[in-house]
Amino acid sequence: MIEKLTHLGAWLFLELPVVRRSVGSLASQLEKSGRGLCEQYAKLADSEWNRRVLSHVIGIELWGQSRLRVALGEPFVFEEYDGYRPPLDTEWPELLAQFEVTRAETVHLARELAAAGAVQTRIMHNQWGELSVRAWLRYLDIHANWESQRAR
């Protein structure tokens, strides 16, 4: 029952809103929201809490990129995001730069997926089950935006 509810939630919140959107438009959305997040984070003070939030966002985004590369033929590896998360003692300016580069890589990957015609692949998410490429891109975008609300 819980699994069915989880799949329904994934469909309603991740799949349905992007079912008719192109991957190119999602890439542009990621690019735009990434700029906004970079501006938001640049205004924040270096603190243990903010480093924790931003390193989490970066780790999830890098983990998501590894999942998205499955659509380009890379092997699927079931793993948690922890190995992708920058160390918590990473300096704030370095984390800001890492986020900017990571988001640019996500945008590039989305455009690469669109160009390769690899957008029909479904890829396992540890919590939400199998997601489309579009839903994965939405997930990465909303995750980063939601988590940024926790930074202070």
N, C-alpha and C positions, 0 to 999 in steps of 0.2 A: 504494500500500500504506500509506504513512504517513497519507494522508488518511483512509483507511478506519479505521485505528487511532485517529486523532484523533476521528472521529465516534463510534466505539464508546466511547471514553473519555468523551466528552460525554454519551452516553446513560447510561452506568453511573454516573457521578459527579454529573451535573447534572440530567438528565431523570428517571431512574428513581426517585430518592428523593422527588421531588415530584409524580409523575404523578397521585396521588390526593389531593393536598392542595389546599385552596382557596387562591386568591390572598389572601383575607382572613386566613387563618392564616399565610401567609408574610409578610404585612404586619405581623402581630403579632409574629412571630419577629424580623423586622428591627428593630422598635421595641424589643423586649426586648434583643437583642444590642447595639443601638446605645447603650442606657443603660449596659450593662456596659462597652462600649468607652470611652465617655466617662469613666466612673469610672476605668478602667485608665489611660487617657492622662493624666488629671488628676493622677495620682500620680507621673508620670514627670518627669524634669528636662528643661529646654529644652536640647537639643543639636542639632548639625547632623544627626546620624544620625536622631534622633527626628523632626525636621522633615522630613527626606527620606522617612521611612516614612509619616508621616501625610499629607504632601502627595500622595504616591503614592496612598494609599487614597482621599483626597478626589477626586483627578483621575479615578480609575477609576470611582468612584461617579457622578460628574457625567457622564462619558462614557456609562456604562450607562444613566443616566436619558435621555440624548438618544436612545439606541437604543430604549428602551422607549416613548418618545413616538411612535415609528413606528406602534405598535399603535393610537394615537389619531388617526392620519392625517397626522402630520408626515412630511416627506420623509426618506428614508434618505440619509445622507451617510456614505460610507466614509472614515473618518479614524482616526488614532491618538488616544490619550487625552491626549497631551502638551498640547494647547491648553486642556485643562480643569484641568490641574494647577496649583495655586497656586504662585507663585514660591518658590524654596527659601529666600529670605531673609524670608519671612513670619514674623512673631513667633509664638512658641508659643501664647500665649493666643488670638491671632487664629485660628490653625489649629484649636485646640480648639473655638472657637465655630463655625468654618466646618464642621467635621465634624458637630457637633450639628445645625446647620441643614440640611446636605446629607442626613444620614440621615433627618431629619424629612420632607424633600421626597421622598425615595425611598419612605417609608412612605405619604405622601399620594398619590403617583403610583400605587403599587400598589393602593390603595383606589379611586382614580379609574379605573384599568383594570378592576377588578372590577365597579364600578358601570356602566361603559360596555359591559360584556360583551365586552371586547376581549382576552380571555385566550387565544384560539386562534391568534393571530398568531405566526408564526415570524420571528425577526429575526436577521440575520447578526452573528456575533461574529467578530472578526478571526482568532482562533486556533481556536476550537471549531466554527466553521461556524454553521448556522442553529440557533437555540435557541428554545424556547418562552418565553413570558412567565414562566411558573413557573421554568424553568431559569435565566433571566436573574436573577430575584430571588434564587434560591439562590446563583448565582454571586457576586452582589454581597455577600451575607451571608458566604459562606465566604471570599471574597477578603479582606474587611476583617478577619475573625477570624484568618486565616492570617498576614496581613501584620503584625497587631498583635503577634504572637509575636516579631517581629524587633526591636521597639522595646525599649529598655532604660532 
